[in-house]
């Protein structure tokens, strides 16, 4: 059985990421990219779907587990009856290879260690041919199947034992055992041996320099920094694509069917990530994403998708992997994502808002970027009256979702501002007219006077937490009476006993799925922002503290949180949750401080308590 989601750590090389449990098992790793097939897939099935365990053989306790400063270098301090040891694990950054390093150092006494290596290519379906070869530096273990190959180097290599490789070794105080597992195309030569000391130093230096570049916050310094680091870790270094999460099919509800593949680049999520990055000084990263966007969406605007692969590829067909029993029995396990073919009217708006922020930060448009944005606006004009599937990718009937209509309003608003404020060319009178027409339409058809609230879609009596984004893009002031009425309705209808917000009422079946969902963390962070902007600072701080405490001891957040079972839910770690945390912290930093809580006093470090 897989560990609880909150028991996992992420290590990343900016091309892919591995999830390592507190038990010392790498249970999820796709090589060489985030959206490649898994090599280790035990998180969605059993050990037979691939994993790499490295832990003390006897009963042992985790004394501490943390990242080495502002990095993704994981350190776990183990203690047994006979001694203690430190395990350091990381993926080297910047060496043009896909590998993971694990180092065991004896601290006191002696510790008997055990490793189990089960390599299963192609999502657990392909058992490789494995052999031991001589190596200029000793010996190496090779695993080959079709186009994929792995090489394991190090002392005390494991030996074959019942379709897996098992090894045992003892580390004493002052001793060190290193091992490295590297992926490479099977038709090429085995990669050279990594100088682990050099790789560790350069990887540490990379993350520390990146973190040092951050414009700091006054409040929630630790959570904001870690969230920005997560957003960077989920960015493909070469292409600039930002994945929503490194995982697939971690369920929104244990045992349910809401299991989706998030290892792709959503325009919406990436645009919001760009805004979070820009707010803390990362203009280069934002420009890198803009260039990825231009390549990904280039072509006929009618072919616009809401998501792409990390390299901009468009074919992401959804299929079910029957070999997996699913995390906590949650099936189906999916790869690809059927939402790729949906029309979601909000996406162009989020992209235009983010690119406007980039312009306002001083990044000039080039001879490619503005013409492409004009093409996006033409696309939006053609689809102005179309119903859509909305921000939550409803699998039911398309609707005129209020959030989508407002984001379309925002697109025309930012396009018109680009002409007036930045001297760019475009049909500004047309965009003004479409913007103003949308605003009148939304106010007339989207606001229910009886409920004193905006609703989820035209004709609905339900609300949607996405309505909290209306003031974020300037459609209304945060303290507009209609917005305050909407917030009150959201609190009444979508806030759970834990104080967290659901996205919407799934009992309405508007999404075409069986009812049931857990609170979506980003929505509650949006509520923090709303509270902070309307003088409800005490409530904002209390909710923010509650949300930050739901991260694990490494500062990582999932997509949702199950307040009944006190466990994380959904894909992990989730970019949307972390970018929303940054927005909420920025909103609190901008709000007047509480009399008894001067700026800088709250959230300066990460909570040490575990979430379970």
C-alpha positions as CSV (number, residue, x, y, z in Angstrom):
1,X,0.0,0.0,0.0
2,X,1.2,3.5,-0.9
3,X,2.0,5.9,1.9
4,X,-0.4,8.8,2.7
5,X,0.1,11.6,0.2
6,X,1.4,14.0,2.9
7,X,4.2,11.5,3.6
8,X,5.9,12.1,0.3
9,X,8.7,14.4,-0.6
10,X,9.4,15.8,-4.1
11,X,12.9,16.0,-5.6
12,X,13.3,17.6,-9.0
13,X,15.9,18.2,-11.7
14,X,13.6,20.7,-13.6
15,X,12.8,18.0,-16.2
16,X,10.9,15.5,-14.0
17,X,10.4,14.7,-10.3
18,X,10.4,11.8,-7.9
19,X,8.2,11.2,-4.9
20,X,9.9,9.6,-2.0
21,X,7.9,8.4,1.0
22,X,8.9,8.6,4.7
23,X,9.5,4.9,4.5
24,X,12.4,5.6,2.1
25,X,10.7,4.3,-1.0
26,X,10.7,6.1,-4.4
27,X,7.1,5.2,-5.4
28,X,6.7,7.6,-8.3
29,X,9.1,8.6,-11.0
30,X,8.6,9.2,-14.7
31,X,11.8,9.4,-16.9
32,X,13.1,11.4,-18.6
33,X,10.2,14.0,-18.4
34,X,7.3,14.8,-16.1
35,X,4.9,13.4,-18.7
36,X,6.9,10.3,-19.6
37,X,5.7,6.8,-18.7
38,X,6.6,5.8,-15.1
39,X,9.6,3.7,-14.1
40,X,8.5,3.5,-10.5
41,X,4.7,3.4,-10.2
42,X,4.0,1.8,-6.8
43,X,2.1,4.9,-5.6
44,X,-0.7,3.9,-7.9
45,X,-0.5,0.1,-7.4
46,X,1.9,-2.2,-5.7
47,X,5.6,-2.8,-5.4
48,X,5.4,-4.8,-8.6
49,X,4.7,-1.6,-10.5
50,X,8.1,-0.4,-9.6
51,X,9.9,1.3,-6.7
52,X,13.3,1.8,-5.1
53,X,13.4,1.3,-1.4
54,X,16.3,2.5,0.7
55,X,15.8,2.3,4.5
56,X,17.2,0.7,7.7
57,X,16.4,-3.0,7.7
58,X,15.4,-3.2,11.4
59,X,12.7,-1.1,13.0
60,X,13.7,2.5,12.6
61,X,12.3,5.9,13.4
62,X,12.5,9.1,11.3
63,X,14.1,11.6,13.7
64,X,13.7,14.4,11.1
65,X,13.2,15.0,7.5
66,X,13.8,18.2,5.7
67,X,15.2,19.9,2.6
68,X,18.7,21.3,2.8
69,X,17.8,25.0,3.0
70,X,15.9,26.4,0.0
71,X,16.7,23.4,-2.2
72,X,15.1,20.1,-3.2
73,X,17.9,18.1,-1.6
74,X,16.1,15.8,0.8
75,X,17.7,14.7,4.1
76,X,16.3,12.0,6.3
77,X,17.7,11.3,9.7
78,X,17.1,7.6,10.7
79,X,17.6,6.2,14.2
80,X,17.7,2.5,15.2
81,X,18.6,0.6,18.3
82,X,22.1,0.2,17.1
83,X,22.9,3.7,15.6
84,X,21.7,6.5,13.4
85,X,22.3,7.4,9.8
86,X,21.6,10.3,7.4
87,X,20.2,9.7,3.9
88,X,20.6,12.5,1.4
89,X,18.6,12.3,-1.9
90,X,18.5,14.6,-4.9
91,X,18.3,14.9,-8.6
92,X,21.3,16.8,-10.0
93,X,20.3,20.0,-11.8
94,X,22.0,21.2,-15.0
95,X,23.9,18.2,-16.0
96,X,21.8,17.2,-19.1
97,X,20.9,13.8,-17.7
98,X,18.1,12.2,-15.8
99,X,19.4,10.7,-12.6
100,X,18.7,10.4,-8.9
101,X,21.4,10.2,-6.2
102,X,21.1,8.6,-2.8
103,X,23.8,8.9,-0.2
104,X,23.9,7.1,3.2
105,X,26.1,8.5,5.9
106,X,26.7,6.9,9.3
107,X,26.2,9.3,12.2
108,X,26.6,7.0,15.3
109,X,27.0,3.3,16.0
110,X,26.1,1.1,13.1
111,X,22.9,0.9,10.9
112,X,22.0,-2.1,8.7
113,X,20.5,-0.8,5.5
114,X,18.3,-2.5,2.9
115,X,17.5,-1.6,-0.6
116,X,15.0,-3.1,-3.0
117,X,15.0,-2.1,-6.7
118,X,12.1,-3.0,-8.9
119,X,12.3,-1.4,-12.3
120,X,9.1,-1.5,-14.3
121,X,9.0,0.6,-17.5
122,X,5.9,1.8,-19.3
123,X,3.7,2.3,-16.3
124,X,4.5,-0.9,-14.6
125,X,4.0,-3.2,-17.6
126,X,7.5,-3.9,-18.9
127,X,10.0,-6.0,-16.9
128,X,13.4,-5.1,-18.1
129,X,16.4,-7.4,-18.9
130,X,18.9,-6.7,-16.1
131,X,22.6,-7.6,-16.0
132,X,25.7,-6.7,-14.0
133,X,28.6,-5.3,-16.0
134,X,32.1,-4.4,-15.1
135,X,32.7,-0.7,-14.9
136,X,35.9,1.4,-14.8
137,X,34.9,2.4,-11.3
138,X,33.8,-1.0,-10.1
139,X,30.6,-2.6,-11.2
140,X,27.3,-1.4,-12.6
141,X,23.7,-2.8,-12.8
142,X,22.0,-2.3,-16.2
143,X,18.2,-2.5,-16.9
144,X,17.2,-2.4,-20.6
145,X,13.8,-2.7,-22.3
146,X,13.0,-1.3,-25.7
147,X,14.0,2.4,-25.9
148,X,14.7,2.8,-22.2
149,X,17.7,1.9,-20.1
150,X,18.8,2.5,-16.5
151,X,22.2,2.2,-14.9
152,X,22.8,1.9,-11.2
153,X,26.2,2.5,-9.8
154,X,27.5,2.5,-6.3
155,X,28.9,0.3,-3.6
156,X,27.0,-2.9,-2.5
157,X,24.9,-3.2,-5.6
158,X,21.7,-5.2,-5.0
159,X,21.4,-8.8,-6.5
160,X,18.6,-10.5,-8.2
161,X,15.9,-12.0,-6.0
162,X,12.5,-13.0,-7.2
163,X,12.1,-10.4,-10.0
164,X,13.6,-7.6,-8.0
165,X,17.1,-6.7,-6.8
166,X,17.8,-6.7,-3.1
167,X,20.9,-5.4,-1.3
168,X,22.0,-5.1,2.3
169,X,24.9,-3.2,3.7
170,X,26.0,-1.7,7.1
171,X,27.1,1.8,7.6
172,X,29.1,2.8,10.6
173,X,29.7,6.3,12.1
174,X,31.9,8.3,9.6
175,X,31.2,5.9,6.7
176,X,29.5,6.9,3.5
177,X,27.8,4.9,0.7
178,X,26.8,6.6,-2.5
179,X,24.6,5.3,-5.4
180,X,23.2,6.8,-8.5
181,X,20.4,5.6,-10.8
182,X,20.5,7.2,-14.3
183,X,18.2,6.9,-17.3
184,X,19.4,7.0,-20.9
185,X,18.2,5.9,-24.3
186,X,19.1,2.3,-24.7
187,X,20.7,2.8,-28.1
188,X,23.3,5.1,-26.6
189,X,26.4,4.3,-24.6
190,X,26.1,4.1,-20.8
191,X,26.5,7.6,-19.4
192,X,29.6,8.5,-17.5
193,X,29.8,8.3,-13.8
194,X,28.7,11.4,-12.0
195,X,31.1,13.1,-9.5
196,X,28.5,13.1,-6.7
197,X,30.4,15.7,-4.6
198,X,30.4,18.1,-7.5
199,X,26.8,17.4,-8.4
200,X,25.7,18.0,-4.8
201,X,27.6,21.2,-4.6
202,X,26.3,22.6,-8.0
203,X,22.7,21.5,-7.3
204,X,22.8,23.2,-3.9
205,X,24.3,26.3,-5.4
206,X,21.6,26.4,-8.1
207,X,18.6,26.3,-5.7
208,X,20.2,28.7,-3.2
209,X,21.0,31.3,-5.9
210,X,17.5,30.9,-7.3
211,X,15.9,31.4,-3.9
212,X,18.2,34.4,-3.1
213,X,16.8,36.2,-6.2
214,X,13.3,36.3,-4.7
215,X,11.8,39.6,-3.6
216,X,10.9,38.6,0.0
217,X,7.6,38.8,1.6
218,X,7.1,40.3,5.1
219,X,4.6,37.6,6.2
220,X,4.7,33.9,5.7
221,X,8.2,34.1,4.4
222,X,9.0,30.4,4.6
223,X,5.7,29.1,3.0
224,X,6.0,31.7,0.2
225,X,9.6,30.8,-0.6
226,X,8.9,27.1,-0.6
227,X,5.8,27.7,-2.8
228,X,7.8,29.6,-5.3
229,X,10.5,26.9,-5.2
230,X,7.7,24.3,-6.0
231,X,6.6,26.3,-8.9
232,X,10.1,26.4,-10.2
233,X,10.6,22.7,-9.6
234,X,7.5,22.0,-11.7
235,X,8.9,24.1,-14.6
236,X,10.7,22.3,-17.4
237,X,14.0,23.9,-17.6
238,X,14.5,23.5,-21.3
239,X,11.1,24.3,-22.7
240,X,9.7,26.6,-20.0
241,X,6.5,24.6,-19.8
242,X,5.0,24.5,-16.2
243,X,3.2,21.3,-15.2
244,X,0.2,21.4,-12.9
245,X,1.6,18.5,-10.8
246,X,4.2,15.7,-11.3
247,X,1.5,13.0,-10.7
248,X,-1.5,11.4,-12.2
249,X,-4.7,9.9,-10.8
250,X,-4.1,10.7,-7.1
251,X,-7.8,10.9,-6.2
252,X,-9.8,14.0,-5.2
253,X,-11.9,11.5,-3.1
254,X,-10.4,8.2,-2.0
255,X,-12.1,5.4,-3.8
256,X,-13.8,7.7,-6.3
257,X,-13.5,8.3,-10.0
258,X,-12.2,11.9,-9.9
259,X,-8.7,10.9,-10.8
260,X,-7.0,13.0,-13.5
261,X,-3.6,13.3,-15.1
262,X,-2.0,16.6,-14.2
263,X,1.5,16.2,-15.7
264,X,0.7,18.7,-18.5
265,X,0.9,22.4,-19.0
266,X,-2.5,24.2,-18.5
267,X,-2.5,27.7,-19.9
268,X,-4.6,28.8,-17.0
269,X,-2.3,27.4,-14.2
270,X,0.8,28.5,-16.0
271,X,-0.5,32.1,-16.5
272,X,-1.4,32.3,-12.8
273,X,2.1,30.9,-11.9
274,X,3.6,33.7,-14.1
275,X,1.8,36.3,-12.0
276,X,3.0,34.8,-8.8
277,X,6.6,34.7,-10.1
278,X,6.5,38.3,-11.4
279,X,5.3,39.5,-8.0
280,X,8.5,38.2,-6.5
281,X,11.1,39.3,-9.0
282,X,11.2,36.4,-11.4
283,X,10.8,38.2,-14.7
284,X,13.2,35.9,-16.6
285,X,11.1,32.8,-15.7
286,X,7.9,34.6,-16.7
287,X,9.5,35.5,-20.1
288,X,10.6,31.9,-20.5
289,X,7.0,30.8,-20.1
290,X,5.8,33.4,-22.5
291,X,8.1,32.0,-25.1
292,X,6.8,28.5,-24.4
293,X,3.3,29.8,-24.8
294,X,4.0,31.4,-28.1
295,X,5.4,28.2,-29.5
296,X,2.7,26.0,-28.1
297,X,-0.3,28.0,-29.4
298,X,1.3,29.1,-32.6
299,X,-0.8,28.2,-35.7
300,X,-4.5,28.6,-36.4
301,X,-6.2,30.2,-33.3
302,X,-9.1,27.8,-33.8
303,X,-6.8,25.0,-32.8
304,X,-6.2,26.6,-29.4
305,X,-6.1,24.1,-26.5
306,X,-6.4,24.6,-22.8
307,X,-3.3,22.4,-22.1
308,X,-0.2,21.0,-23.9
309,X,2.6,18.7,-23.2
310,X,5.8,20.2,-21.7
311,X,7.3,20.5,-25.2
312,X,4.1,22.0,-26.6
313,X,2.8,18.8,-28.1
314,X,-0.9,18.7,-28.6
315,X,-1.9,15.0,-28.6
316,X,-2.9,14.1,-25.1
317,X,-5.5,11.4,-25.5
318,X,-7.0,10.1,-22.3
319,X,-6.8,6.4,-21.6
320,X,-7.2,4.1,-18.7
321,X,-4.4,2.0,-17.3
322,X,-6.0,-1.2,-16.0
323,X,-2.8,-2.6,-14.6
324,X,-3.1,-0.2,-11.6
325,X,-5.4,-0.8,-8.7
326,X,-5.3,2.9,-8.0
327,X,-4.2,4.9,-4.9
328,X,-6.4,3.6,-2.1
329,X,-8.3,1.7,-4.7
330,X,-9.3,4.8,-6.6
331,X,-9.9,3.8,-10.2
332,X,-9.7,4.4,-13.1
333,X,-6.1,5.4,-13.3
334,X,-5.8,7.7,-16.3
335,X,-3.0,9.0,-18.4
336,X,-3.7,11.8,-20.9
337,X,-6.5,14.2,-20.2
338,X,-9.8,14.3,-22.0
339,X,-10.3,18.0,-21.0
340,X,-7.7,18.8,-23.7
341,X,-10.5,19.0,-26.3
342,X,-12.8,21.2,-24.2
343,X,-13.6,24.8,-24.8
344,X,-13.0,26.7,-21.6
345,X,-13.8,30.4,-22.2
346,X,-11.7,31.7,-19.3
347,X,-8.3,30.5,-20.5
348,X,-7.6,33.4,-23.0
349,X,-8.6,35.8,-20.2
350,X,-6.1,34.4,-17.8
351,X,-3.4,34.4,-20.4
352,X,-4.1,38.0,-21.4
353,X,-4.1,39.1,-17.7
354,X,-0.7,37.5,-17.1
355,X,0.8,38.9,-20.3
356,X,-0.5,42.4,-19.3
357,X,1.3,42.0,-16.0
358,X,4.5,41.1,-17.9
359,X,4.1,44.2,-20.0
360,X,3.5,46.4,-17.0
361,X,6.7,44.9,-15.5
362,X,8.6,46.4,-18.4
363,X,9.0,43.3,-20.6
364,X,8.5,44.5,-24.2
365,X,6.4,42.7,-26.8
366,X,8.2,41.4,-29.8
367,X,7.2,40.9,-33.4
368,X,5.7,37.5,-32.5
369,X,4.1,37.9,-29.1
370,X,1.7,40.7,-29.7
371,X,0.4,39.4,-33.1
372,X,-0.3,36.1,-31.4
373,X,-2.2,37.8,-28.6
374,X,-4.3,39.6,-31.3
375,X,-5.0,36.2,-32.8
376,X,-6.2,35.0,-29.4
377,X,-8.5,37.9,-29.2
378,X,-9.9,37.1,-32.7
379,X,-10.5,33.5,-31.4
380,X,-12.4,34.9,-28.4
381,X,-14.5,37.2,-30.7
382,X,-15.6,34.2,-32.7
383,X,-16.5,32.2,-29.7
384,X,-18.1,35.1,-27.7
385,X,-21.5,33.5,-27.5
386,X,-20.4,29.9,-27.1
387,X,-21.1,28.0,-23.9
388,X,-18.1,26.3,-22.3
389,X,-17.0,23.7,-19.7
390,X,-15.5,26.3,-17.2
391,X,-12.5,26.5,-15.0
392,X,-13.3,23.1,-13.3
393,X,-13.4,21.3,-16.6
394,X,-17.0,20.1,-16.2
395,X,-17.7,16.9,-18.0
396,X,-21.4,17.7,-18.1
397,X,-23.2,20.0,-20.6
398,X,-21.5,23.3,-21.5
399,X,-22.9,26.4,-19.9
400,X,-22.4,30.1,-19.8
401,X,-20.3,30.0,-16.6
402,X,-20.0,33.4,-14.9
403,X,-16.3,33.0,-14.1
404,X,-15.6,32.3,-17.8
405,X,-17.6,35.3,-19.0
406,X,-15.8,37.5,-16.5
407,X,-12.4,36.2,-17.8
408,X,-13.5,37.0,-21.3
409,X,-14.3,40.5,-20.1
410,X,-10.8,40.7,-18.6
411,X,-9.2,39.6,-21.9
412,X,-10.9,42.4,-23.9
413,X,-10.1,44.9,-21.0
414,X,-6.3,44.0,-21.1
415,X,-6.2,44.0,-24.9
416,X,-7.7,47.5,-25.0
417,X,-5.3,48.7,-22.3
418,X,-2.3,47.4,-24.3
419,X,-3.3,49.7,-27.1
420,X,-4.0,52.7,-24.9
421,X,-1.1,52.4,-22.4
422,X,1.6,50.7,-24.4
423,X,1.0,52.0,-27.9
424,X,0.3,48.6,-29.5
425,X,-1.9,48.2,-32.5
426,X,-5.4,46.8,-32.4
427,X,-9.1,47.5,-32.8
428,X,-9.5,49.2,-29.5
429,X,-13.0,50.5,-30.1
430,X,-14.2,47.0,-30.9
431,X,-12.5,45.6,-27.8
432,X,-14.0,48.3,-25.7
433,X,-17.5,47.6,-27.0
434,X,-17.2,43.8,-26.5
435,X,-15.8,44.4,-23.0
436,X,-18.6,46.8,-22.0
437,X,-21.3,44.5,-23.6
438,X,-20.0,41.5,-21.6
439,X,-20.1,43.5,-18.4
440,X,-23.7,44.5,-18.9
441,X,-24.6,41.0,-19.9
442,X,-22.9,39.5,-16.8
443,X,-24.5,42.0,-14.4
444,X,-28.0,41.4,-15.9
445,X,-27.9,37.6,-16.2
446,X,-25.2,36.5,-13.8
447,X,-26.4,38.3,-10.6
448,X,-29.4,36.9,-8.8
449,X,-31.0,39.8,-6.9
450,X,-33.1,37.4,-4.8
451,X,-30.0,35.6,-3.6
452,X,-28.0,38.8,-3.6
453,X,-25.2,36.9,-5.3
454,X,-23.6,36.0,-8.6
455,X,-24.3,32.4,-9.5
456,X,-22.3,29.6,-11.1
457,X,-23.8,30.0,-14.6
458,X,-26.7,31.9,-16.2
459,X,-30.0,30.6,-14.8
460,X,-28.4,28.8,-11.9
461,X,-29.1,29.2,-8.2
462,X,-25.8,27.7,-7.2
463,X,-22.6,29.5,-6.4
464,X,-19.0,28.7,-7.4
465,X,-15.9,29.5,-5.4
466,X,-14.3,30.7,-8.7
467,X,-16.5,33.8,-8.3
468,X,-13.9,34.9,-5.8
469,X,-11.7,35.8,-8.8
470,X,-14.1,38.5,-10.0
471,X,-12.4,41.3,-8.0
472,X,-8.9,39.8,-8.6
473,X,-9.1,40.8,-12.3
474,X,-10.9,44.1,-11.6
475,X,-14.4,43.2,-12.7
476,X,-15.7,44.5,-9.4
477,X,-14.2,46.0,-6.3
478,X,-13.6,43.6,-3.5
479,X,-16.0,45.6,-1.3
480,X,-18.7,46.0,-3.9
481,X,-22.0,45.2,-2.3
482,X,-22.7,42.5,-5.0
483,X,-19.3,40.9,-4.3
484,X,-19.9,41.0,-0.6
485,X,-23.3,39.3,-1.1
486,X,-21.6,36.7,-3.3
487,X,-19.0,36.0,-0.6
488,X,-21.7,35.6,2.0
489,X,-23.5,33.0,-0.2
490,X,-20.3,31.2,-0.9
491,X,-19.6,31.0,2.9
492,X,-23.1,29.7,3.4
493,X,-23.2,27.1,0.6
494,X,-19.7,26.0,0.1
495,X,-17.8,26.3,3.4
496,X,-17.5,23.0,5.2
497,X,-17.4,22.5,8.9
498,X,-13.6,22.8,8.8
499,X,-13.9,26.3,7.4
500,X,-12.5,25.3,4.0
501,X,-14.3,25.9,0.7
502,X,-15.6,23.4,-1.8
503,X,-15.3,24.5,-5.5
504,X,-19.0,24.0,-6.1
505,X,-21.9,21.8,-5.1
506,X,-21.2,18.4,-6.8
507,X,-24.7,17.3,-5.8
508,X,-26.1,19.4,-8.7
509,X,-24.4,17.0,-11.1
510,X,-23.3,20.0,-13.2
511,X,-20.0,18.2,-13.8
512,X,-21.5,15.0,-15.1
513,X,-19.8,12.9,-12.3
514,X,-20.9,11.2,-9.2
515,X,-21.3,13.6,-6.3
516,X,-18.6,14.0,-3.7
517,X,-15.5,16.1,-3.4
518,X,-13.0,17.5,-0.8
519,X,-12.3,21.2,-0.2
520,X,-10.1,22.7,-3.0
521,X,-7.2,24.5,-1.3
522,X,-6.8,27.2,-3.8
523,X,-10.4,28.3,-3.3
524,X,-9.8,28.8,0.4
525,X,-6.6,30.8,-0.3
526,X,-8.8,33.0,-2.6
527,X,-11.1,33.6,0.4
528,X,-8.1,34.7,2.4
529,X,-7.4,37.3,-0.3
530,X,-11.0,38.5,-0.2
531,X,-11.0,38.8,3.5
532,X,-7.7,40.7,3.5
533,X,-9.0,43.2,0.9
534,X,-12.2,43.9,2.8
535,X,-10.9,44.6,6.3
536,X,-11.5,41.1,7.7
537,X,-7.9,40.8,8.6
538,X,-8.4,38.6,11.7
539,X,-10.4,36.0,9.7
540,X,-7.9,36.2,6.9
541,X,-4.9,35.5,9.2
542,X,-6.7,32.6,10.9
543,X,-7.7,30.9,7.7
544,X,-4.2,31.5,6.2
545,X,-2.6,29.9,9.3
546,X,-5.0,27.0,9.0
547,X,-4.2,26.4,5.3
548,X,-0.4,26.7,5.8
549,X,-0.6,24.1,8.6
550,X,-2.1,21.6,6.0
551,X,1.2,21.5,4.2
552,X,3.5,18.6,5.2
553,X,6.8,19.1,7.1
554,X,8.5,19.9,3.8
555,X,6.1,22.7,3.0
556,X,4.3,20.9,0.2
557,X,0.6,21.1,-0.6
558,X,-1.7,18.8,-2.5
559,X,-4.7,19.8,-4.6
560,X,-7.4,19.2,-1.9
561,X,-7.6,18.4,1.8
562,X,-9.9,15.8,3.4
563,X,-10.9,17.5,6.8
564,X,-12.7,14.3,7.9
565,X,-9.7,12.0,7.7
566,X,-7.1,14.7,8.1
567,X,-5.2,13.8,5.0
568,X,-4.2,15.3,1.7
569,X,-6.2,14.5,-1.5
570,X,-5.6,15.0,-5.2
571,X,-2.4,15.4,-7.2
572,X,0.7,16.4,-5.3
573,X,2.4,18.7,-5.0
574,X,-0.1,21.0,-6.8
575,X,1.0,24.2,-8.5
576,X,-2.5,25.7,-8.2
577,X,-2.4,25.4,-4.4
578,X,1.1,26.9,-4.1
579,X,0.5,29.8,-6.4
580,X,-2.7,30.6,-4.6
581,X,-0.8,30.5,-1.3
582,X,1.6,33.2,-2.7
583,X,-1.3,35.4,-3.8
584,X,-2.9,35.1,-0.4
585,X,0.3,36.0,1.4
586,X,0.8,38.9,-0.9
587,X,-2.7,40.1,-0.1
588,X,-2.1,39.9,3.6
589,X,1.2,41.8,3.2
590,X,-0.7,44.6,1.4
591,X,-3.5,44.7,4.0
592,X,-3.2,46.8,7.2
593,X,-1.5,44.7,10.0
594,X,-3.4,43.7,13.0
595,X,-2.6,45.8,16.1
596,X,-1.4,42.7,17.9
597,X,0.5,41.2,15.0
598,X,3.0,43.7,13.4
599,X,4.1,43.0,9.8
600,X,6.7,40.2,9.6
601,X,5.7,38.5,12.8
602,X,3.4,35.8,11.4
603,X,4.4,32.8,9.3
604,X,8.1,33.6,9.2
605,X,8.9,29.9,9.3
606,X,7.2,26.8,8.3
607,X,5.1,24.9,11.0
608,X,6.9,22.0,12.3
609,X,3.9,19.9,13.2
610,X,2.9,17.2,10.7
611,X,-0.5,17.4,9.2
612,X,-1.5,13.9,10.3
